[in-house]
Amino acid sequence: IFALSKWDLEKEILHTYINREGLIKSFDNLFYNLSMRFLTQEFLLYQLH
């Protein structure tokens, strides 16, 4: 029973780690997209002037 619960705990930790990594990646992508959009808008505004 102890070995099983230990495995469950490790599995839970692993899933949490994977989910957190996925969240971090999605946040990175979001910020990257927003910053690229911002830079593109700045560039276009600069070109218009």
Secondary structure, 3 states (H helix, E strand, C coil): CHHHHHHHHHHHHHHHHHHHHHHHHHHHHHHHHHHHHHHHHHHHHHHHC
